Amino acid sequence: MRTKTRIPSFSHYLSFISRTARRIPPLKIGYFIIDSMTFKYRRKITITEQSGSDLTGYQVRIDLDATNFDFSHFLNEGKDLRFTDASKNLLPYWVEKMDIAAEKATIWVKVPSIPANSSVDIYMYYGSSAVDSVSNGEATFAFFDDFNIYKAAAVNGAREGIYGPHVYPQAIYHNDKVILAYQGPNQDIYVLSCSKDGTIDGPYFVADNPLTDDAHGAPAIWVDADGYYHIAYGAHASAQKHVKSVNPGDISSWESLPDITSSATYPQVIELNGTLYLFYRAGGHSADWVYRTSTDGGYTWSGETAVLDSTSYNVWYVSFRKGKDGRIHAAWVWKDEQNTLGTDEPEYYQRYNVYYMYRDLDGSWKNIEGQTLTLPITKDIADSYCLVYRTDNMSPLKHCQEDDVSATANGRPFIVFTFGDLYGGWNYEIKCARWNGSSWDIVSVAPTASLFSIARINIIDENNIEIFAPVGGVLCGQRNELFRGGRIEKWASHDGGLTFSREKIIANSPNYRLIMTGDTASHLTFSKSNIFANIQTVKDGTKEFKIIFCAWTPFWNEYDRGIFIWGEDGFKGSNSQDGYVRAYISDVRFRGALYTTDYTIDDDIIIEAEAEMDSGLTMGVVTNMQSDGEAYHGGVSAVYDKISINRIDFDAAYASSHLEELVSASFEPSINQKYLLQLIKKTNGYLEFRLNGNSVNVTNTLYTAGNLGMDFQAGGSSETPGSVKFCWFRVRKYAEPEPLISIGAEETA
């Protein structure tokens, strides 16, 4: 029996073709495809080695201009750029300059291998509106720091735009947004909001801060039952100012309410079962710590209840937080207000001992063993019933600063605190106190730069605890207060706080040491744009919104610091700006250097920095920094109108710090002009300093290893006060002559 074959209709055929076409990815005709990215153009770049040595991980410079490149073929402002080797492996690169209008660009590419006296080809791909920049100096150079701020929610933060542990919260999660209040220009109060997709609304000006050169007036924010936002701010032993949003759920306009109290410092707001608790110090150092309550969202307040009794001898710094168990937990340190222990250091460093208590669900205050305490807590009661960790009897004496406190749902408390040397020491660390049921375990978490490098804790459950800490950064044993932060890291415990390990670097800031001639250390004020500090957890935060922090400065007139919001999916915000290192010298006698501890010399290198000075000072770069403070300086002096290479002991007294001048040449620098400082250091002892086509060199130097960095000096007829600013600093490998670069013709696919 013959089977009939059914012939499909033309309409069925068209339908089949349409369905099939939808399943086949479109071919990109006329495009180069690199790592799933498409580009319209590419160029071959030939690199020829000329020094007679095999080069590995070498940074080559590519200069583009109108004579060798068509800038109209960039389709995303020069961000649509990638480099590969001949096998299409992506190569790290950094864009030093990209000026589309002027048709000029300078790009550095790290090439894996360039054989001696041979050539290798790499490829530059460009021409894609969908490709964004991955320019990365850290991945490209042997060492790199541009001091810049990236991915910030705002870039108008003042000194301590986000405050330390004693003002809280500065950020709350409400209506699927973070609402963040901070100190901006002139320490005035600003606010912004951030949605889950990273959209920033603001910043908006909120109110004039009556405290201008004083960061204590930082804002604490809350929301009432009707959706109005409230901010308490502007108090340091003065009136606690209070504003609220004009409209619920809106941060764009604000109105004043009556002062909450006539004398307060450090507002900390906790909501508990519909009642607001406002904890604060009721005045200056020797005032009691108290609280007021409000049952209408903050419009009216009760009288004060004293919690800790302060005296002219016994002063407290306290953090109050709500734990996952619904209780209020308090951790604090004792300040030796009259310096009875006899230390020789600034008064604000004289903090010792960690204490703890909690407010139970019935309203009583208890110690860790459940004993009911009578308020206010005196020094004797604190020592007898609330002591967690004692440091005032250690030998040598050690300081501590409470950072944060919280508790698990089962009521187990955790206290994070900073512990370390007396003022002038180098050793500080973040510690965690954990109650094990019968005693406190004291667990070391991470090293940090200063007693005031503040960490925060986030308890997920009984076993999983996160600590967000400023780690590393800039260490300065001579002037600890110059730095309060470093790079922000996430440390985690999965065994209930017994051990912690680093899980993530959130915001990187390379490690440095600042060293100065010992008898002139007080002559410097110093800032670095990418020193990150003052972490706070977002109240009621989510996985997407965990912490906020700021970039820190000791200067009251720097209002360009970053304010950051971070969650597990990254930063919320896309603001960026050029950063700097600023060394402000107040006296004609001073020598100082900032040197990195993240890189040690082991190759022929060239150290480069872009810098300027605003008065008659000396600026330069240093190499071969030794453990005793001796190093080579190559720099330019507006005091003596010369460039020179010198051997200097930065750890000596000023009068004996200049060991010898090795070589010099006349050069008259201009004030407020940026210069490229270059210091070549070869392993055979050769040193050469270059500036604006001028150079001096010396051979057979003493030191072969060591660290490198930037330096800033005053002396002789220097004009002070004045500043030296560094715009960026990097180290790259060096061969002489450097490789020859040949840019090929443009190709299309």
N, C-alpha and C positions, 0 to 999 in steps of 0.2 A: 504494500500500500504506500503510495507516494504521499509524503508529508508536505503540506503547504508551507512555504516560507513567507512570513509576513514582512513586507517591506515597510520600514518606518516612514512616516510622512515627513515632509520638509520641516514642518513646525516642530516635530519631535527632534529632528536633527539639530535645529537651532537651539532648542532647550538644552540638549546634551552638551553642546559646545559652550553654552553660557555657564552651566553648572561646573564644567571642567575648568573653564577659565578662572572661575572664582577660587578654585583650589590651587592654582599654579601661581606662585609669587611672581610679581612683575619683574621683568629683566630691566636693569638700569642701563639702557643703551647710551654709550658716550660718557660713562662714568668709571672712575677707578674706585674699587671697593676695598677698603682697608678696615679690618676689624669691625665689619658690619656698617661702617660709615662710607658714604659716597662723596667723591670729590670730582670736580670737573677737570682739574688741572694737576700736573705734577712737574717737577724739575729734578734732574739728576744733579747732585752736588758731589764733585770729586775732591777728595782730601788727599794731599800729597805730603808725606812725612819728609822733613828736610834735615833733622838733627842727627840722623844716623842711629837712633835708638828706637826700640819697640815701645809704642805708647799704648797703655791700656786705660780705659775709663777716662778718656781725655776730652776736655771741653773745647769745642771749636766755635769760633765766632763767625756768624753769617750776617753780612751787612747788605741790606736791600735798599735800592733807591731807584729813581726814574730811569736810570741808564741800564739797569739789569732786571727790572721787574715791573709788571703792570699791576699797580695797586687796585685798579678797578676790578680785578679778578678775585679779590677777597670779597666774599659775599656775606660776612658777618663781622665786619669791623676788624678784621685781622685775627679774630678768635678762631676762625675755621682753618686750623693749621695743625698738621701732624708730620712727623718725621719717622722714617723707617730705615732699616738696613736693606741690603739687597734681597734678603729673604722675607721682607715685609714684616719684620719684627719692629714694634713701636719703640722709639727711642725717647728718653727724657729730654725735655727742652725747657728753656726759660726765656721769656720775652723781656728784654731789658728796655726796649723802646719800640712803640708802634704808633706812628703818626701818619695816618692815611692821607690827611690833607697835604702835609708837607712831603709825602711820598718818601718816607725814611723809616727804616726798621732795623733793629739790632737784635739778633736771636742767638742764644747759645744752645748747642746740642751736645749731649754726652755720647761720644762714639766708643763702642766697646773695645775696639782694637784697631790700631794703625801700625802695620809692620814697618820696620826701619827701611827708609829709602824706597818705599812703595806707595801705591795709591789704593784707596778704597772709595767705593761709591755709597752714598746714602741718598734718600729721596725725600723731597719736600712735597707734600700734598696740600691742596688748598682749593677753595671755591665750593663752599657748601653753606647754605643758610641755616642748616639744621645742626651744625657741629659747633660746640662751645669750646672755650679754651681749657686746656689742662696744663698750662704753663706752671712749672714747679721748680723753683730754685733749689729747694732742699734735695730733690731727686737728681738734679743736674750737676751741682757743684760738690767738691769735697767738703765744704762747709758753706752755709748760706743763711743769712738772716737779713730780711728787708724791713723788719720792725713794723710791718703793715698790719692793719686791722681788716679782717675778712668776715663776711657773713654775720654782721652785727645787726641787731634790731634797731639800734640807734648809734650815732657817732658824735653825740654832743654831751657825753657824760663828763661830769666834773670829778674832782678828787673824791674818791669813794662815792661814786654815783650809786652804787650798791654798797650798803654799810655792812659792818661786821655782824657778830652774833646777837647784838643787844637791841637791834631794831628789827621787828619781824611782825607780819610778813610784808615784803615789798612786791610780791606777785601772788595773785590768786587765780584759780581756775573757775570761771563762771560763764554760763551760757556758751559752752564749747569754745571759749577763748581764754587766753591768759591776759589779765589786766596787770600791768607792771608800772609802778611808780618809782621814780628815781630822782637824783639831784643832777641838774644840768648846769648851764652857764650861771655864774654868780651863786651857785648852790641852790638856785630856785628849783621848784618842784615841777616835774614834767610827768606825763603819763602816756602810755601807748597800749594798744591791744594787739594781739596776734591770734589769728585763726589757725585751724589745724593745717590748712594748706600753705601756711607760712606768710599769708598776707598781713602786712603791718598797717595799722591805722594809727596815725600820729607820727611823731610825738606831738602832744598838745601841752601848752603852758597851763599850769594849774594855779600857782600862787607864788608871790615873792617870799623868799625865805628870809626871815629876820637875821639869820646867821649867815654871814658871807664867807669869812675865813674860818669856818668851823663846820666839820662834817657831821656833828652830832644831831643836826636838825633833819636827818634823813626821814623819809615818809614811811608810815605803816598804813596799810590799806585793808579795808573790809567792805562787805556788801550787806545791806540790811534786807529784811524780809520783802520789801517792796522793790528791790532791785536797784536802789540808789547806792552809788559808791561813796565811801567815806575815806578821808585821809587825815591822819594825825601827823604833824610835822613841826619843825622849827623850834624845838625846845632843847636847851642845855642849861639847866637850873633856871629856866624861864618859862613863860606861858606856853602850854601845849596847844598849838594852833589846830584848828579843825575846819575842814571844808567838805562839802558833799557835791556830787554831780547834780546839775540842774534838772536833768531828766534821767529816769531809770534806764539802766543798760546803755548809757551814752557817756562817753568820756570827753567830749569836745568842749563842754562848758561847765564851770564850777562856781559855787557860791559859798561864802563864808558862814560858819556857824559860831556860836560863842566858844571861847576858849574852854577846854575841858577842865583845866586846872591852872593855877597861877605859877606853879613851879614843878617842872618835870624834866627828866632825861631818859632816853632809851624806851620809847613806847613799844610794848609787845602785846598783841591782840590775840585772844583765844575765844572761840565760840564754843559753849558747852551747854547743850540741851536748851537752846534758845536764849541763853544769857551770854552777853559779852563780858569778858574779863579783860581789863586793861591794866597790865602790870607796868610799872615804871619806877625809877628812882625819883624820890620826891624832892629833888633839888640837886645840890652839888655832891662832891665826893662823899661827905660824911652824912648825907641824908639817908633815911630809911628807904628800903624797897617796899613798895605798897601796891595795892590794886584797888580799882573801882569796878563796879559792875553796872551794866545797862541792860534793861529788859525791853527797850524799844529801838534797838538797832544802833544806839549811840547818840540819840538826841538829848537824853538826860542820863545823869550818872549818880551813883550812890556816893557816900562819903568814902574816905580812905580806910583800908585795913592794912596795918603794917605786917609785913611778912618777915623781913630780915632787919635786925637792929644794927644800925651803923653808928660808929663813934669817930672821934678824931683820930683814933688809932686803928680801928678795924673797919675797913671799907670792903664792899663786895661788888663783884661783877657777876651777873646772874642771867641765865637763859631759862625761860619758861616755855614749854612746848606741850601740846596735846599728843598723847600716845595713841596707838591703835587700840588700847584698852579703854579709851574714853576718859582717862584720868589726866590731870595736869601734872607734869613732871618738871622739877627744877634742879638744875646743876649750876654750881657757882664756884668761884675761886676767891681767896682772901687776898686783899691788898694791904701790905704793910705800910700804911699811910705815913707813919712817922719814921720809917726806915729803922726800926728797932734791931734789925739784923745787920745793919751797918754796911750795906753794899754801896759801891761807888758807881752809880748808874742813874739814868733818868728815872723820875718817880713813876712813870707809867709802866715801867718794866717790873716793878716790885710786886709780882703776883705769884701766889703759892697755893698749893693744896687744892684738891678737888673735893667738892661736897655734893650731897644728893638728898632729896626728899620728894614726896609726891602728895598730891591732894586726892584723897580717896573719894569714892562715889557718894559718901555720906557727908562730905564737906570738911572732914578732919584732915589734918596734915600729919604724915607719918614718915618715919625713916624706913630704910630698906627692910628692916626686920619686923615692920608692922607696929612699932611702938608709936603711940600718939604723941605728937609734939605740941608744945604750947607756943603760940606766936606772940611777939616776934622772936625769931631765932637769934640768939646772941652768939658771940664767938665761943664761949664756953660750951653752950649746947651744941653748936656745930661741930666742935672738936670731939665732943663726947659721943654724939649720936649720929652724925651725918657724914663723917669723914670717909672718903673713898680712897684717896691716894695722897700721901703726905710728902711734900718736897721741902718744907722749911727746915727740916733737920738733916737733909742730905749733905754729904761731904764728897765732892764740892757741892755747894748749894745749887739747886736747880729751880727754874721757874715753870709755871704752867698757866695756860689760858683755856678756859672752857669754850668749846666751839658750838656744841649742839647736844641735845638729849632727846631720846624717844624711848618707846617701849613697844614690845610685841603685843598681840591681842591677848596673850596670857599674862601680861603685866611684867615681863622681864625687861628691865631697863638697860639701855646702852648709852654711854656718855662718850663723846668724841672730844678730845682736848689736844692742845699743842704743848709740847714739853721740850725743855732744852736749857742751854747754857745761860749764864748771866749775860747781861749786855756786853757785847764785844766778843762773844764766842761764835763758833762756826757751826755748832751741832744742834739741830732742831728736828723734831719728828712729830708726826701725827700719831696719837695713841687712841686706843678704844678701851674703855672700862666696861666689863661685862659681868653681870651678877650670875654666879654659877649655882645659886641656891643657898650657899653658906658663906661665901666671901666674894670679893671682887677679883676677877682676872684682869690684868693689865696687858693688853696686846699691842705690840708695835705694828703700825700700818705702813707708813711711808715717810721718807725724809722730806724736809721742807726748808725754806730759806730763812724764816723769821718766826719769832714767838707769836706774831700777829698774822700768820698765814692760816686763814680760817677754813676748816673742813666742815662738811655737813653729812648727816646720816639719813638714809632712806631704808626703812624696814619693810621688807616685802612680806615675810612670814617668819615663823620661828627659826628657820634654818638659813634663810637667804636675806642677807643684809648688804646694802651698798653704802660705801663712803666715797664722797666726791671731795677730792683734796687738791690743793695747789702744791705741786711737787717740784723739786729742783728750783729752777729759776736763777736769780742772781743772788749769790751769797756775799755778804760784806760784814766781816767780823768787826771792822772798825766803826761802822755806822749801820747797825742792824735795822734802824727805822727807815732807811731809804727804800726798802723793798718789803712788800707784803703780798707775796704771791709767787707765781711761777707758771708752769704749764698745768692745765686742769686735767686730772686723771680720775678715772672711775676704778675703785678698788672694791672687790666683792668677796664675801664669805658665803660658803654653802654648807658650813658646819656649825651654824649658830653663833658665829663670831669668834671661834677659837683661832682661826687663821684667816688672813686676807691675802689676796693676790691681785695684781694689776690686771684689769680686763680691757682697758681702753684708754688711749690718749685722746682727750676731747679737744683741747686747744693746745697746740704745741708752742713752747717757748724755750729756746735752747738754754743750756746751762752755762753760766758765766761766774767769774769771781771779779769783784770790784776791789782794787787794791790802791792804797794812797800812801804818800809819805806821812808817817804816823803823827807828826806834830802839826800837820795841816789838814787833818781829816775833816774838821769842822768847816772848812772853807768851801765845801762842795755840796750842792743840791743836784740830784741826778734823777732822771726819769727815762723810761724805755716804754714805748707805746704798747708793746705786746707782752707786758707783764700782767698776768690775769689773776684776779683775787676776789675775795669777798663773795664766795658762793652762798646762795640761799636756795633751799628747796622751794618749789612752787606749792603753795598751800592748796590741798586737794588736787594736786597735779596728777597727770596721767602718764602713760608710757611715752606719749609724744611730747609732753611738757614736764620735764623733771626738775631742771635747775635753771637759775639765772646767775650771772656773775658779771664783773666789769673788768676793764683794763685800768690799772691803778697808776696814780701819779702822786708825788709829794708836792707838786706845784699847785697853788690855789688859782693861778691864772691860765691853766691848761684846761680847756673845755672841749677837747676833741677825743675823749676816751670812749671806747666801745662799750655798749650795753648789750649783753648776749642772752639769748634764750635757747636752751638745748633740750632735746629729747632723744630717744633711742633711734629715731629716723634722721637725726642730724640737727643742724642749726635752723632756727626760724628767723629769717632776715637775710637780706642780700646787700646790706650797706658795706662798703669798703672805703678805705682811704689810706693815703701814704702815711707811714709812721716815721719815727725818728728816735734816735738816742740824743738826749740833751744833757750836757754837763755844764752847769752854771757855777762859775768860780767867783767867789766873793772877795778874794784877797790876792795880792801879788805874789804870794809864796804858796805854790801848790804844784804837785805832780800826782797824776792818777792814771790808772789803766783799767779797762774792762777787757778781760781775756776769757776766751771760751775754754771750758774743760771737756767739751764734746769732741775735740779734734786735737791730735798730737802729731807733730811734724814727723813724717817718715818718707818724704819724697821731695824732689825739686818742685817748688810751688811758687805761686805769685799771690800775695795777699793784696786785696783791693777794697777800697772804701770810697764812698762819695761823701764829702764833708764840707762844712763852711763854718766860719766864726764871725761873731758880730762885734768883736773888739780885738785889741792887740794881744793875742794869745798865741799858743803853739798847739798844733794838732798833728796827729800822725797815726801810724799803725805800728804795732809791736810784734816781734817774733822771738821765739826761743825763750818764753817766760819760764824761769826756773822756780823751783819750790821756795827759794829764799827771796824771791821778788826781783832778781836781776833779769834784765831783758835787753834786747836791741830795739831801739826806736828809730824809725825813719819818718821824718816829718818836715813840716814847713812852719816857720816862725814869723809872725808879724811883729814880734818884739825885736828880733835881730835881722829881719829881712834876709832870710837864707833858708835853703833846704839842707838837711844834714842827716847823718847816721850817727847815733850816740849809743853808748852803753849806760843804762840807768838802773839804779836800785830803787824800785818803787816802794819797798818796804822799809826803807831807812828814814832817818830824820831828813828834812828837806835839805839842810846845808850840806849833807854828805851824800845826797841821792844821785847827783850827776857824776858818774864814774869816769867817763872820758868821751870826748868827741872824736870819732874815727875819721870823718871826712865831711866837708861842707862846700857849698857854692852859693853865690849871691842869688837871691830871688826875692822880689818884693810882692807879697800877696795882696790881693784886694779884699777888703772887708765885705761880708755878706755876698760872697761869690762862691759857688760850689766848685770844688776841685776833685779830680780823680787822683787819689793817693794810691801808689803802687809800690810794693816792696817785694822784690824777688829774693827768695832764700833757696840756695842750693845746698845739698848735703855735703858738698866739698868745702863749705865755709864761705862761699861767695855771697855777698849781699849787695843789692842795688836798689836805690830809691829813685822813683820817677815821679815827676809832676810837670804837666804842661810842656812836654818835650824836653825838659831839663832832667838830668840824672847825675847821681853820685854813686860811687861803688867802692867796696872794700873787699879784700880777700883774707883768708886764713883767720876767720873769726873763732871765738872760743867755744861757743855753744853749738851743738848739733841737734839736740832734741828740745822738747818743751812745747809750750802752748803759744797761742797768738791772739791778737785782739786789737783794740783801738786805744789811743791815749790822748790826754788833754792836759795842758800845763800852763802855768803862769810863773813869771819870774822876772827879775830885773826891772825893766820899765813897762811891764805889762799893764794894759788898761783893764782894770776890773772895777766893778763887777762886769762879767761878760759870759757868753755862752759859746760852746762848741757843739755843733749838731752834726750827727752822722745820719745819712739817708739810707744807706745799706752797707753791708759788710759781707765779703765772700772770700773763699779760698779756692783756687783751681790749680790743676797741675800745669807745669811749665816746662817747655822744651825750647831750645834756642838753636836755630831760628824756629819759630812756631810753624805749624803745618800751613801749606798753601791751599787756599780755598778757590775752587772754580765752579761757578754756577752755570749749569747748562741751560739749553733752550727749553721753552715751555712746551709740554706735551699734552695732548688730549687723548682720551681712550679711543 
